[in-house]
Amino acid sequence: MSVKRTRREVLRGAAGATALIATGGLNAGRAHAGVAEYDVVVVGSGAAGMTAALRAAKLGLSAVVVEKAATFGGSAARSGAGIWIPNNQVILRAGVPDTPAKAAQYLAAVVGSEVPAARQQAFLAAGPAMISFVMASSPLRFRWMEGYSDYYPELPGGLPGGRSIEPDLLDGRVLGAELARLNPAYIPVPEGTVVFSADYRWLNLALVNARGTAVAAEVVARWVAAKARGEIPLTMGQALAGGLRAGLAAAGVPVLLNTPLAGLHFENGRAAGVVVGDGTLMRARRGVIVGSGGFEHNLAMRTEYQRQPIGTDWTVGADSNTGDGIRAGRTAGAALDLMDDAWWGPAIPLPGEPYFCLAERTLPGCILVNGQGVRYVNEAAPYSDVVHVMYDRNSTGPHIPSWLIVDQNYRNRYLFKDIAPTLPFPDSWYDSGAVHKAWSIGELASRIGVPSSALRQTVTRFNGFALAGRDADFHRGDSAYDRYYADPGVRPNPCLAPLWLPPFYAFKIVPGDLGTKGGMRTDARARVLRADGTVIPGLYAAGNASGAVMGRSYAGAGSTLGPAMAFGYIAAGDLAAAM
Ligand SMILES: Cc1cc2nc3c(=O)[nH]c(=O)nc-3n(C[C@H](O)[C@H](O)[C@H](O)COP(=O)(O)OP(=O)(O)OC[C@H]3O[C@@H](n4cnc5c(N)ncnc54)[C@H](O)[C@@H]3O)c2cc1C
């Protein structure tokens, strides 16, 4: 594969790498260590960047991807790789009753007026074409995440059966030696299994539900079959990033690792390249597409833009996402949007790495309480919403941290992170203070410093709701979305079970995130805009380096990757058409 070439070799071989360019922009007057020239320079090898580079190459442009990390794939490689794209060919073939009108109605209802309608429409129009393009241009194939409800299925146009897809099994051998440079998964799939994102719903229930048991057997059978074929099975983000990378390799697009964007290069007011860490100018005849992710690991930016308390310890985004592209854009005059927001989700600050809670927070037999021992939100609400409420309420009383309270009955039934039901949690979880255990609710309350009587009252009230099957306070279980990570065996409401069997456990809950969602303001063509609405010529942004088309919301599973890939696709198409 051509990907074995080193960065130096690629630079030497690049067309037009002859002269030092006199710049009129950020790097004016600076001597460059070398110059390489392409039609398009893409910054970042995540979902947005690799999709953009692939499309640029397929449209006949010479493209290069510069990547800061020693691995490719960014957060996309770490992710579950749910992708929310209405009306894509995979869901339509599976019989999902979607239409462009329904999707437009739903997105408008979810996002509201904060994001211009033209951008929403551009995303919906390009999304299905992008998925078809990726399938035609890479080894990636996709499967419907059946039943993974849109996050607000009751809104007009919402689909309780969901519109999300994820990568099908990818054989890692397509990457050759480059497989070793794939950014690892956040939580690797256990050895001896092949797990898709959509399986987690059932794996949580493996001990208590026949379908759960069948899926547990299936993930092992898939692995045995893949190994018998001699494959290296990749799923989720590993498959997504691996598949895009294989597409780039086949299209002859170099991905230069350890090559950080250091500054944007302008000629006559037009973005005409980037300067990378060693001073090399990567000149771009047509333009630059910034796909360098969010700023989740930049403490100064988080402190400057976001609500307190915040830090860089609670995010699960890729370490290398430190907002470099956003800062370069800001210096070049880009307006920034949504910088105070993120792809939030309640997280447990486990030692070593935070744990982003999904099913654990919504399965029956748990409640989320604030520092007063009182419930304040529907635990099963979309994860971004739960953290928005945490921050909103924290200004009037202690909500950060909150506490997830569960009983032993819950613990006997469900997987928790990767700890099988009934098994003890690691000592390090207790030692770090992230988890506490006690034989009564009152004792648990004292351990976590919340009023005992309040927590006891909260549990008693909630247990009444569970027995009645109706959460009169926060309506947990009313939405089809709430019931996705639930237990169909629990009646009358699969989201509600009483907490009664000691011991009881409390997990510290903080505002975690999958990455930030604020960045450069872009238009429907992914062109970067100044505050006055004018375009910065030649400069494009997609993914978490740009302000999200989802605004402050989250339409369905895959609302970050779907738009990141769609706007990467749009940016490259626009650059190709521009001249
Ligand atoms: C554990 C986890 C699970 C997730 N699950 C899902 C999911 O199921 N569905 C979903 O939609 N989203 C999910 N997300 C979020 C999603 O992965 C990200 O929002 C998405 O990858 C953003 O795409 P991106 O291309 O903007 O950034 P990334 O994929 O993070 O890529 C950015 C790249 O830019 C590189 N970079 C940074 N700075 C520079 C620089 N100066 N020069 C060159 N390169 C640079 C980074 O190293 C990185 O490789 C998940 C995230 C995580 C961490």
The ligand as a MOL file (V3000), in Angstrom:
LIG
                    3D

  0  0  0     0  0            999 V3000
M  V30 BEGIN CTAB
M  V30 COUNTS 53 58 0 0 0
M  V30 BEGIN ATOM
M  V30 1 C -15.9500 7.1030 23.1160 0
M  V30 2 C -16.6450 7.9230 22.0800 0
M  V30 3 C -17.8250 7.4370 21.5230 0
M  V30 4 C -18.4790 8.1970 20.5580 0
M  V30 5 N -19.5720 7.6720 19.9250 0
M  V30 6 C -20.1830 8.3730 18.9400 0
M  V30 7 C -21.2350 7.8180 18.1780 0
M  V30 8 O -21.5890 6.6510 18.3190 0
M  V30 9 N -21.8190 8.6050 17.2370 0
M  V30 10 C -21.4270 9.8870 17.0160 0
M  V30 11 O -22.0010 10.5670 16.1640 0
M  V30 12 N -20.3880 10.4240 17.6890 0
M  V30 13 C -19.7560 9.6890 18.6250 0
M  V30 14 N -18.6770 10.2240 19.2750 0
M  V30 15 C -18.2270 11.5820 18.9390 0
M  V30 16 C -17.4690 11.5690 17.6310 0
M  V30 17 O -16.4800 10.5690 17.6270 0
M  V30 18 C -16.8110 12.9170 17.3580 0
M  V30 19 O -17.7340 13.9430 17.5810 0
M  V30 20 C -16.3150 12.9610 15.9120 0
M  V30 21 O -15.2900 12.0150 15.7510 0
M  V30 22 C -15.8410 14.3370 15.5130 0
M  V30 23 O -15.2980 14.2380 14.2310 0
M  V30 24 P -14.1200 15.2100 13.7990 0
M  V30 25 O -13.6680 14.7240 12.4780 0
M  V30 26 O -14.5670 16.6030 13.9460 0
M  V30 27 O -13.0110 14.9920 14.9190 0
M  V30 28 P -12.1040 13.7350 15.2640 0
M  V30 29 O -12.7440 12.4840 14.7920 0
M  V30 30 O -11.7670 13.8190 16.6990 0
M  V30 31 O -10.8010 14.0040 14.4140 0
M  V30 32 C -10.0180 15.1660 14.6220 0
M  V30 33 C -8.5960 14.8600 14.2210 0
M  V30 34 O -7.8730 16.0720 14.1000 0
M  V30 35 C -6.5850 15.8710 14.6400 0
M  V30 36 N -5.9750 17.1490 15.0080 0
M  V30 37 C -6.1880 17.8960 16.1010 0
M  V30 38 N -5.4130 18.9800 16.0850 0
M  V30 39 C -4.6740 18.9170 14.9460 0
M  V30 40 C -3.6530 19.7230 14.3750 0
M  V30 41 N -3.1980 20.8390 14.9730 0
M  V30 42 N -3.1070 19.3430 13.1970 0
M  V30 43 C -3.5080 18.2040 12.5810 0
M  V30 44 N -4.4510 17.3950 13.0890 0
M  V30 45 C -5.0390 17.7470 14.2510 0
M  V30 46 C -6.8280 14.9740 15.8220 0
M  V30 47 O -5.6450 14.3390 16.2450 0
M  V30 48 C -7.8610 14.0090 15.2560 0
M  V30 49 O -7.2620 12.8970 14.6510 0
M  V30 50 C -17.9850 9.4710 20.1970 0
M  V30 51 C -16.7850 9.9390 20.7490 0
M  V30 52 C -16.1120 9.1660 21.6650 0
M  V30 53 C -14.8180 9.6730 22.1930 0
M  V30 END ATOM
M  V30 BEGIN BOND
M  V30 1 1 1 2
M  V30 2 1 2 3
M  V30 3 2 2 52
M  V30 4 2 3 4
M  V30 5 1 4 5
M  V30 6 1 4 50
M  V30 7 2 5 6
M  V30 8 1 6 7
M  V30 9 1 6 13
M  V30 10 2 7 8
M  V30 11 1 7 9
M  V30 12 1 9 10
M  V30 13 2 10 11
M  V30 14 1 10 12
M  V30 15 2 12 13
M  V30 16 1 13 14
M  V30 17 1 14 15
M  V30 18 1 14 50
M  V30 19 1 15 16
M  V30 20 1 16 17
M  V30 21 1 16 18
M  V30 22 1 18 19
M  V30 23 1 18 20
M  V30 24 1 20 21
M  V30 25 1 20 22
M  V30 26 1 22 23
M  V30 27 1 23 24
M  V30 28 2 24 25
M  V30 29 1 24 26
M  V30 30 1 24 27
M  V30 31 1 27 28
M  V30 32 2 28 29
M  V30 33 1 28 30
M  V30 34 1 28 31
M  V30 35 1 31 32
M  V30 36 1 32 33
M  V30 37 1 33 34
M  V30 38 1 33 48
M  V30 39 1 34 35
M  V30 40 1 35 36
M  V30 41 1 35 46
M  V30 42 1 36 37
M  V30 43 1 36 45
M  V30 44 2 37 38
M  V30 45 1 38 39
M  V30 46 1 39 40
M  V30 47 2 39 45
M  V30 48 1 40 41
M  V30 49 2 40 42
M  V30 50 1 42 43
M  V30 51 2 43 44
M  V30 52 1 44 45
M  V30 53 1 46 47
M  V30 54 1 46 48
M  V30 55 1 48 49
M  V30 56 2 50 51
M  V30 57 1 51 52
M  V30 58 1 52 53
M  V30 END BOND
M  V30 END CTAB
M  END
